């Protein structure tokens, strides 16, 4: 595995860390492909039932490594950067049939912020910040920033943040609905692990159907969404975890889901 991405599996949780701390975990070509491969490995690994994306050092991810796009010998061109590097990362995150948590441990800027916002649940340390930094260098938000941000915080706020490039701290991000929760520095690590391990013990297939239904809800009509819920609910009711959940409820005990 490329050293720019670290993978640790613990208690059925895959912890994927961006590992270019001296570059604030900014992406270059190698790191983008390494992340895609690591996500693919997690998809295939039945031991993994939840995924956490985080960063080493002080930053979560500062987005694109500017050196790569300013060096004429390295610059692959924006078409390749988006279509080969970032877009596949976003589609993997949204299509993985396992919950993906962004644990934002510091600044999340540009594509780094939008990769975080594409995850199923976003939590952050209190000192973290989110910046749509694109306009500061004459670019537009990519990595699905123009898709997820207005859906999370509304058109006006999304438009202002995308155009002005204002920094939003974790407290404000939680208040406006950009993220789920922020935690103090003292409790952050323990809270992330507790959340991830809780998800890993839940009915994995039901969570996957929930994720797919939420994905479809962005574009479906009410009637289409009701029909989809019916389809997925019937499928969920045919899982072993449903049987276990009902049995545990009737027997007044804690359910032991296996992800089947």
C-alpha atoms as one frame of an Amber mdcrd trajectory, in Angstrom:
protein
   0.000   0.000   0.000   1.186   3.552  -0.734   2.483   5.148   2.483   0.295
   8.213   1.879  -2.684   6.128   3.028  -2.665   4.120   6.267  -5.132   1.353
   7.082  -5.856  -0.158  10.481  -8.689  -2.603  11.148  -9.913  -2.864  14.720
 -13.201  -4.212  16.108 -14.600  -4.537  12.564 -13.841  -0.886  11.833 -11.418
   0.154   9.080  -9.565   3.337  10.022  -8.218   4.950   6.846  -5.814   7.823
   7.484  -4.483  10.372   5.010  -0.745  10.340   5.674   0.987  13.341   4.155
   1.047  15.478   7.318   3.849  17.768   6.140   1.613  18.635   3.160  -1.485
  18.917   5.392  -2.616  15.628   3.815  -3.181  17.256   0.440  -3.820  14.892
  -2.453  -1.454  14.002  -5.226  -1.995  11.338  -7.861  -0.449   8.543  -5.807
  -2.535   9.321  -2.738  -5.772   9.493  -4.741  -5.194   6.078  -6.287  -4.064
   4.623  -2.953  -7.285   5.790  -1.317  -9.379   4.257  -4.104  -7.576   0.925
  -3.695  -7.966   1.002   0.075 -11.684   1.686  -0.199 -11.977  -1.211  -2.667
 -10.160  -3.459  -0.195 -12.631  -2.447   2.507 -15.563  -3.198   0.204 -14.294
  -6.746  -0.328 -13.294  -7.392   3.288 -16.215  -8.983   5.168 -14.452  -8.266
   8.450 -14.979  -4.537   7.840 -18.457  -3.327   8.778 -17.741   0.410   9.166
 -15.122   2.792   7.763 -13.551   5.906   9.270 -11.706   8.469   7.145  -9.345
  10.742   9.067  -5.987  12.482   8.782  -2.566  12.191  10.368  -1.112  15.256
  12.037  -2.871  18.596  12.390  -5.009  18.515   9.227  -7.785  16.299   7.889
  -7.050  17.140   4.251  -6.114  20.394   2.533  -7.449  19.258  -0.852  -5.299
  19.155  -3.973  -1.536  19.418  -3.643  -0.892  22.733  -5.387   2.669  21.714
  -6.246   1.338  18.950  -8.476  -0.809  21.336 -10.516   1.757  24.128 -10.761
   4.638  21.920 -11.881   4.328  21.523 -15.684   6.176  18.204 -15.508   3.708
  16.771 -12.953   0.369  18.391 -13.776  -1.917  15.713 -15.215  -4.574  18.276
 -16.214  -7.841  19.029 -14.454  -9.848  16.598 -16.554  -7.687  13.710 -15.380
  -7.510  14.976 -11.797 -11.290  15.097 -11.504 -12.272  12.070 -13.568  -9.478
   9.761 -12.386  -8.685  11.031  -8.885 -11.594  12.687  -7.074 -14.805  11.614
  -8.778 -14.069   7.899  -8.226 -13.418   8.584  -4.548 -16.785  10.297  -4.114
 -18.692   7.576  -5.973 -16.970   4.887  -3.930 -17.907   6.585  -0.655 -21.538
   6.904  -1.702 -21.809   3.380  -3.136 -19.992   1.401  -0.433 -22.652  -0.686
   1.297 -21.106   0.056   4.665 -21.319   3.258   6.738 -18.489   5.724   6.146
 -17.618   8.237   8.859 -15.493  11.320   8.276 -13.595  12.057  11.485 -12.304
  15.550  10.791  -9.289  16.093  13.025  -8.235  19.492  11.688  -8.627  21.734
   8.673 -10.657  20.289   5.788 -10.230  22.500   2.742 -11.214  22.290  -0.919
 -11.627  18.710  -2.085 -10.730  17.604   1.440 -13.808  19.333   2.828 -16.042
  17.876   0.125 -14.742  14.333   0.568 -15.709  14.679   4.230 -19.177  16.013
   3.372 -19.796  13.078   1.017 -19.512  10.636   3.927 -22.546   9.194   5.702
 -21.752  10.793   9.049 -19.358  13.697   9.626 -17.926  14.399  13.071 -15.117
  16.764  13.966 -12.794  17.835  16.699 -13.770  21.236  18.093 -10.657  22.858
  16.599 -11.452  21.650  13.060 -12.541  23.947  10.242 -14.107  23.629   6.806
 -13.156  25.847   3.870 -14.457  25.909   0.293 -11.106  27.320  -0.786 -11.584
  27.026  -4.553 -12.586  30.622  -5.334  -9.385  31.890  -3.727  -7.445  30.515
  -6.705 -10.087  31.050  -9.386 -11.700  27.597  -9.359 -15.113  26.156  -8.523
 -16.007  23.603  -5.816 -15.518  20.068  -7.094 -15.633  16.600  -5.511 -19.439
  17.002  -5.299 -19.226  20.184  -3.254 -21.914  21.832  -5.379 -24.081  18.738
  -4.867 -23.864  18.029  -1.134 -23.263  21.475   0.375 -26.589  23.102  -0.662
 -28.444  19.951   0.384 -26.824  20.078   3.809 -27.007  23.782   4.631 -29.326
  25.369   2.063 -28.757  27.305  -1.143 -27.913  30.710   0.335 -25.294  29.519
   2.777 -23.785  27.127   0.240 -23.599  29.876  -2.376 -21.952  32.301   0.037
 -19.406  29.792   1.338 -18.544  28.601  -2.180 -18.065  32.124  -3.495 -16.470
  33.800  -0.478 -14.371  30.886   0.735 -15.087  31.712   4.376 -13.696  29.399
   7.060 -16.374  27.626   9.112 -15.334  26.245  12.481 -16.704  22.964  13.822
 -19.128  24.637  16.216 -20.713  26.662  13.425 -20.623  23.673  11.068 -22.695
  21.665  13.537 -25.086  24.574  14.105 -25.827  24.967  10.385 -26.193  21.225
   9.788 -22.999  20.775   7.777 -21.787  18.082  10.185 -23.423  15.738  12.678
 -21.441  16.582  15.820 -18.213  18.081  17.104 -16.288  16.850  20.128 -13.768
  18.411  22.484 -10.116  17.563  22.021 -10.237  15.530  25.238 -13.068  13.236
  24.120 -12.692  13.306  20.317 -10.760  10.072  19.790 -12.882   8.035  22.181
 -16.115   9.428  20.707 -15.039   8.555  17.152 -14.160   4.997  18.131 -17.391
   4.578  20.087 -19.480   5.820  17.149 -17.648   3.635  14.618 -17.857   0.519
  16.764 -21.549   1.110  17.387 -22.177   1.240  13.630 -20.050  -1.874  13.101
 -22.310  -3.793  15.493 -25.518  -2.716  13.776 -27.394  -4.586  10.977 -25.034
  -3.874   8.081 -27.447  -4.753   5.279 -30.195  -2.559   6.717 -27.716   0.323
   6.948 -26.743  -0.306   3.316 -30.380  -0.179   2.203 -30.824   3.034   4.211
 -27.787   4.538   2.488 -29.021   3.562  -0.973 -32.479   4.967  -0.235 -30.988
   8.267   0.912 -28.866   8.421  -2.259 -31.978   7.982  -4.412 -33.994  10.501
  -2.397 -32.057  13.395  -3.931 -33.728  12.836  -7.289 -36.823  10.674  -6.723
 -40.412  11.861  -6.614 -42.397  11.081  -3.454 -44.127   8.195  -5.202 -40.830
   6.780  -6.466 -39.292   7.044  -3.019 -42.237   5.294  -1.353 -41.934   2.456
  -3.882 -38.188   2.234  -3.237 -38.723   2.129   0.529 -41.139  -0.727   0.044
 -38.625  -2.640  -2.071 -35.774  -2.128   0.382 -37.915  -2.798   3.458 -38.984
  -6.155   2.048 -35.334  -6.968   1.319 -34.268  -5.931   4.822 -37.027  -8.058
   6.352 -35.511 -11.098   4.628 -32.137 -10.734   6.378 -30.887 -12.750   9.325
 -30.293  -9.528  11.215 -33.995  -8.672  11.039 -34.843 -12.024  12.600 -32.244
 -11.442  15.292 -33.508  -7.913  15.953 -37.100  -9.043  16.404 -36.054 -11.983
  18.596 -33.920  -9.730  20.778 -36.775  -7.240  21.143 -39.241  -9.935  22.157
 -36.768 -11.516  24.551 -35.791  -8.136  26.029 -32.083  -8.612  25.323 -29.444
  -6.816  23.286 -29.386  -7.868  19.637 -26.231  -9.460  18.262 -26.178  -8.521
  14.600 -23.784 -10.273  12.224 -24.281  -8.222   9.078 -26.176 -10.978   7.230
